[in-house]
Amino acid sequence: MACDVLQTADAVAKTQLSRRYAADWFAARQDDARPDIGRADPPLRPARPDKPELLSPRDVPRRRPGTPEGRAAILHAVAHIELNAVDLHWDIIARFSDVPMPIGFFDDWVKAADEESKHFGLVSDCLARLGSHYGALPAHAGMWRAAEDTAQDFMGRLAVVPMVLEARGLDVTPGMIDIFRKAKDDQAVAALEVIYSEEVHHVAYGSKWFHFLCGRHDKDPKEIFHDLVRRYFHGPLKPPFNEEKRAEAGLPPDFYWPLSDEVPLRK
């Protein structure tokens, strides 16, 4: 199922298939049944639609968020992030299928993939209301880099994708919600609030299974996290940090502040 989603190029078809397979998984899990977990050989890069054009981050045009065009660009960027997240969650299931993991690991990432698919649909509906669609604008070409960099490192994948990249979403989403609230775009506010709430769980899944693997290998989680992020993440983590939501997701400040380019001010 995971590889089938990864090999589907069309964004709508990919997210619809993701949601259908998630429903199939949880139907199979009723009454604590334990479906067999297969082995897989996923593609290094998932199939992608012809549009959007993928550009280097420095070449993606910047638009003022106070304009309708700027707000459409924000939503387009969010849709791109959510589509990549769908693939990232199915990829972690398939890519590391040789590592024995509890059934709850699969429950968590199938649920996360389902929610990211839902998020893509919510944001796509917002774009349609603005007369746009996913693929109408260029997008960030580097979104899959973390997946490629950690393709051979299970703990590195957990550290960099949910615990760094998705945690960043907890930092920036409140500001986006404010932009759309000021514009009186209630549909976009509602969509982003759903994303904000559910992304906390995805970061928490990363933290939970990262700590699980550290315990399995008798390693110190904070020390290993710092080492892996410095190895695989390109550049320092950027404040401000949403410390409340990060703590809710199982990320204490001493995990991320030492990786920042700033020194926190403490009273």
Contacts in CASP RR format, 6 or more apart in sequence:
PFRMAT RR
TARGET T0000
AUTHOR 0000-0000-0000
METHOD contacts of the structure
MODEL  1
MACDVLQTADAVAKTQLSRRYAADWFAARQDDARPDIGRADPPLRPARPD
KPELLSPRDVPRRRPGTPEGRAAILHAVAHIELNAVDLHWDIIARFSDVP
MPIGFFDDWVKAADEESKHFGLVSDCLARLGSHYGALPAHAGMWRAAEDT
AQDFMGRLAVVPMVLEARGLDVTPGMIDIFRKAKDDQAVAALEVIYSEEV
HHVAYGSKWFHFLCGRHDKDPKEIFHDLVRRYFHGPLKPPFNEEKRAEAG
LPPDFYWPLSDEVPLRK
1 21 0 8 1.000
1 24 0 8 1.000
1 25 0 8 1.000
1 90 0 8 1.000
2 40 0 8 1.000
2 42 0 8 1.000
2 90 0 8 1.000
2 91 0 8 1.000
2 93 0 8 1.000
2 94 0 8 1.000
3 40 0 8 1.000
3 41 0 8 1.000
3 42 0 8 1.000
3 43 0 8 1.000
3 90 0 8 1.000
3 94 0 8 1.000
4 17 0 8 1.000
4 21 0 8 1.000
5 14 0 8 1.000
5 17 0 8 1.000
5 18 0 8 1.000
5 21 0 8 1.000
5 46 0 8 1.000
5 86 0 8 1.000
5 87 0 8 1.000
5 90 0 8 1.000
5 113 0 8 1.000
6 42 0 8 1.000
6 43 0 8 1.000
6 46 0 8 1.000
6 47 0 8 1.000
6 87 0 8 1.000
6 90 0 8 1.000
6 91 0 8 1.000
6 94 0 8 1.000
7 43 0 8 1.000
7 46 0 8 1.000
7 47 0 8 1.000
8 14 0 8 1.000
8 17 0 8 1.000
8 47 0 8 1.000
9 47 0 8 1.000
9 48 0 8 1.000
9 49 0 8 1.000
10 49 0 8 1.000
11 49 0 8 1.000
11 83 0 8 1.000
11 120 0 8 1.000
11 134 0 8 1.000
12 124 0 8 1.000
14 47 0 8 1.000
14 83 0 8 1.000
14 86 0 8 1.000
14 87 0 8 1.000
14 117 0 8 1.000
15 83 0 8 1.000
15 86 0 8 1.000
15 117 0 8 1.000
15 120 0 8 1.000
15 121 0 8 1.000
16 117 0 8 1.000
18 86 0 8 1.000
18 90 0 8 1.000
18 113 0 8 1.000
18 114 0 8 1.000
18 116 0 8 1.000
18 117 0 8 1.000
19 114 0 8 1.000
19 117 0 8 1.000
19 118 0 8 1.000
21 110 0 8 1.000
22 110 0 8 1.000
22 111 0 8 1.000
22 113 0 8 1.000
22 114 0 8 1.000
22 117 0 8 1.000
23 114 0 8 1.000
25 35 0 8 1.000
25 106 0 8 1.000
25 107 0 8 1.000
25 110 0 8 1.000
26 107 0 8 1.000
26 110 0 8 1.000
26 111 0 8 1.000
28 35 0 8 1.000
29 35 0 8 1.000
29 103 0 8 1.000
29 107 0 8 1.000
34 103 0 8 1.000
37 97 0 8 1.000
37 106 0 8 1.000
38 97 0 8 1.000
39 97 0 8 1.000
39 98 0 8 1.000
40 93 0 8 1.000
40 94 0 8 1.000
40 95 0 8 1.000
40 97 0 8 1.000
41 94 0 8 1.000
42 90 0 8 1.000
42 91 0 8 1.000
42 94 0 8 1.000
42 95 0 8 1.000
44 148 0 8 1.000
44 151 0 8 1.000
45 144 0 8 1.000
45 148 0 8 1.000
46 87 0 8 1.000
46 91 0 8 1.000
46 144 0 8 1.000
48 54 0 8 1.000
49 135 0 8 1.000
51 135 0 8 1.000
51 136 0 8 1.000
52 76 0 8 1.000
52 80 0 8 1.000
52 134 0 8 1.000
52 135 0 8 1.000
52 136 0 8 1.000
52 137 0 8 1.000
52 138 0 8 1.000
52 139 0 8 1.000
53 138 0 8 1.000
53 139 0 8 1.000
54 138 0 8 1.000
54 139 0 8 1.000
54 140 0 8 1.000
54 141 0 8 1.000
54 142 0 8 1.000
55 138 0 8 1.000
55 139 0 8 1.000
55 140 0 8 1.000
55 141 0 8 1.000
56 141 0 8 1.000
56 142 0 8 1.000
57 140 0 8 1.000
57 141 0 8 1.000
57 142 0 8 1.000
59 138 0 8 1.000
60 138 0 8 1.000
60 139 0 8 1.000
60 140 0 8 1.000
61 73 0 8 1.000
61 137 0 8 1.000
61 138 0 8 1.000
63 69 0 8 1.000
63 70 0 8 1.000
63 73 0 8 1.000
64 70 0 8 1.000
65 71 0 8 1.000
65 74 0 8 1.000
65 179 0 8 1.000
66 179 0 8 1.000
66 182 0 8 1.000
66 183 0 8 1.000
68 130 0 8 1.000
71 130 0 8 1.000
71 179 0 8 1.000
71 180 0 8 1.000
71 183 0 8 1.000
71 185 0 8 1.000
71 188 0 8 1.000
72 127 0 8 1.000
72 130 0 8 1.000
72 131 0 8 1.000
72 132 0 8 1.000
72 136 0 8 1.000
72 137 0 8 1.000
73 137 0 8 1.000
74 176 0 8 1.000
74 179 0 8 1.000
75 123 0 8 1.000
75 126 0 8 1.000
75 127 0 8 1.000
75 130 0 8 1.000
75 132 0 8 1.000
75 188 0 8 1.000
76 127 0 8 1.000
76 132 0 8 1.000
76 134 0 8 1.000
76 135 0 8 1.000
76 136 0 8 1.000
76 137 0 8 1.000
76 139 0 8 1.000
77 139 0 8 1.000
77 140 0 8 1.000
78 119 0 8 1.000
78 123 0 8 1.000
78 176 0 8 1.000
78 192 0 8 1.000
78 195 0 8 1.000
79 120 0 8 1.000
79 121 0 8 1.000
79 123 0 8 1.000
79 124 0 8 1.000
79 127 0 8 1.000
79 134 0 8 1.000
80 134 0 8 1.000
80 139 0 8 1.000
80 140 0 8 1.000
80 143 0 8 1.000
81 143 0 8 1.000
82 116 0 8 1.000
82 117 0 8 1.000
82 119 0 8 1.000
82 120 0 8 1.000
82 121 0 8 1.000
82 123 0 8 1.000
82 195 0 8 1.000
83 116 0 8 1.000
83 120 0 8 1.000
83 134 0 8 1.000
84 143 0 8 1.000
84 144 0 8 1.000
85 112 0 8 1.000
85 113 0 8 1.000
85 116 0 8 1.000
85 119 0 8 1.000
85 166 0 8 1.000
85 202 0 8 1.000
86 113 0 8 1.000
86 116 0 8 1.000
86 117 0 8 1.000
86 120 0 8 1.000
87 144 0 8 1.000
87 147 0 8 1.000
88 147 0 8 1.000
88 161 0 8 1.000
89 109 0 8 1.000
89 110 0 8 1.000
89 112 0 8 1.000
89 113 0 8 1.000
89 116 0 8 1.000
89 202 0 8 1.000
90 109 0 8 1.000
90 113 0 8 1.000
91 147 0 8 1.000
92 109 0 8 1.000
92 157 0 8 1.000
92 158 0 8 1.000
92 161 0 8 1.000
93 106 0 8 1.000
93 109 0 8 1.000
93 110 0 8 1.000
93 113 0 8 1.000
95 151 0 8 1.000
95 157 0 8 1.000
96 154 0 8 1.000
96 157 0 8 1.000
99 154 0 8 1.000
101 209 0 8 1.000
102 212 0 8 1.000
105 209 0 8 1.000
108 205 0 8 1.000
108 208 0 8 1.000
108 209 0 8 1.000
109 205 0 8 1.000
111 201 0 8 1.000
112 201 0 8 1.000
112 202 0 8 1.000
112 205 0 8 1.000
115 198 0 8 1.000
115 201 0 8 1.000
115 202 0 8 1.000
116 202 0 8 1.000
118 194 0 8 1.000
119 191 0 8 1.000
119 194 0 8 1.000
119 195 0 8 1.000
119 198 0 8 1.000
120 134 0 8 1.000
122 190 0 8 1.000
122 191 0 8 1.000
122 194 0 8 1.000
122 195 0 8 1.000
123 134 0 8 1.000
123 191 0 8 1.000
123 195 0 8 1.000
124 133 0 8 1.000
124 134 0 8 1.000
125 187 0 8 1.000
125 191 0 8 1.000
126 185 0 8 1.000
126 187 0 8 1.000
126 188 0 8 1.000
126 191 0 8 1.000
127 133 0 8 1.000
127 134 0 8 1.000
127 136 0 8 1.000
129 187 0 8 1.000
145 234 0 8 1.000
146 157 0 8 1.000
146 160 0 8 1.000
146 161 0 8 1.000
146 164 0 8 1.000
146 165 0 8 1.000
146 232 0 8 1.000
146 233 0 8 1.000
147 157 0 8 1.000
147 161 0 8 1.000
149 160 0 8 1.000
149 232 0 8 1.000
150 156 0 8 1.000
150 157 0 8 1.000
150 160 0 8 1.000
150 161 0 8 1.000
150 232 0 8 1.000
151 157 0 8 1.000
153 228 0 8 1.000
153 232 0 8 1.000
154 213 0 8 1.000
155 210 0 8 1.000
155 213 0 8 1.000
155 214 0 8 1.000
155 224 0 8 1.000
155 228 0 8 1.000
156 228 0 8 1.000
156 231 0 8 1.000
156 232 0 8 1.000
158 206 0 8 1.000
158 209 0 8 1.000
158 210 0 8 1.000
158 213 0 8 1.000
159 210 0 8 1.000
159 224 0 8 1.000
159 225 0 8 1.000
159 228 0 8 1.000
159 229 0 8 1.000
159 232 0 8 1.000
160 228 0 8 1.000
160 229 0 8 1.000
160 232 0 8 1.000
160 233 0 8 1.000
161 206 0 8 1.000
162 202 0 8 1.000
162 203 0 8 1.000
162 205 0 8 1.000
162 206 0 8 1.000
162 207 0 8 1.000
163 203 0 8 1.000
163 206 0 8 1.000
163 207 0 8 1.000
163 210 0 8 1.000
163 225 0 8 1.000
163 229 0 8 1.000
163 251 0 8 1.000
163 255 0 8 1.000
164 229 0 8 1.000
164 233 0 8 1.000
164 237 0 8 1.000
164 256 0 8 1.000
166 199 0 8 1.000
166 202 0 8 1.000
166 203 0 8 1.000
167 203 0 8 1.000
167 246 0 8 1.000
167 249 0 8 1.000
167 251 0 8 1.000
167 256 0 8 1.000
168 237 0 8 1.000
168 238 0 8 1.000
169 199 0 8 1.000
170 196 0 8 1.000
170 199 0 8 1.000
170 200 0 8 1.000
170 203 0 8 1.000
170 242 0 8 1.000
170 245 0 8 1.000
170 246 0 8 1.000
170 249 0 8 1.000
171 240 0 8 1.000
171 241 0 8 1.000
171 242 0 8 1.000
173 192 0 8 1.000
173 195 0 8 1.000
173 196 0 8 1.000
173 199 0 8 1.000
174 196 0 8 1.000
174 242 0 8 1.000
176 192 0 8 1.000
177 189 0 8 1.000
177 192 0 8 1.000
177 193 0 8 1.000
177 196 0 8 1.000
180 188 0 8 1.000
180 189 0 8 1.000
180 192 0 8 1.000
181 189 0 8 1.000
200 245 0 8 1.000
200 248 0 8 1.000
200 249 0 8 1.000
201 249 0 8 1.000
203 246 0 8 1.000
203 249 0 8 1.000
203 250 0 8 1.000
203 251 0 8 1.000
204 248 0 8 1.000
204 249 0 8 1.000
204 250 0 8 1.000
207 249 0 8 1.000
207 250 0 8 1.000
207 251 0 8 1.000
210 221 0 8 1.000
210 225 0 8 1.000
211 221 0 8 1.000
214 220 0 8 1.000
214 221 0 8 1.000
214 224 0 8 1.000
215 221 0 8 1.000
222 254 0 8 1.000
222 255 0 8 1.000
225 255 0 8 1.000
226 255 0 8 1.000
226 258 0 8 1.000
226 259 0 8 1.000
229 237 0 8 1.000
229 259 0 8 1.000
230 259 0 8 1.000
233 259 0 8 1.000
236 259 0 8 1.000
236 260 0 8 1.000
236 261 0 8 1.000
237 256 0 8 1.000
237 259 0 8 1.000
237 260 0 8 1.000
237 261 0 8 1.000
238 260 0 8 1.000
238 261 0 8 1.000
239 260 0 8 1.000
239 262 0 8 1.000
239 264 0 8 1.000
241 253 0 8 1.000
241 256 0 8 1.000
241 257 0 8 1.000
241 260 0 8 1.000
243 253 0 8 1.000
246 252 0 8 1.000
246 253 0 8 1.000
246 256 0 8 1.000
247 253 0 8 1.000
253 264 0 8 1.000
257 264 0 8 1.000
END
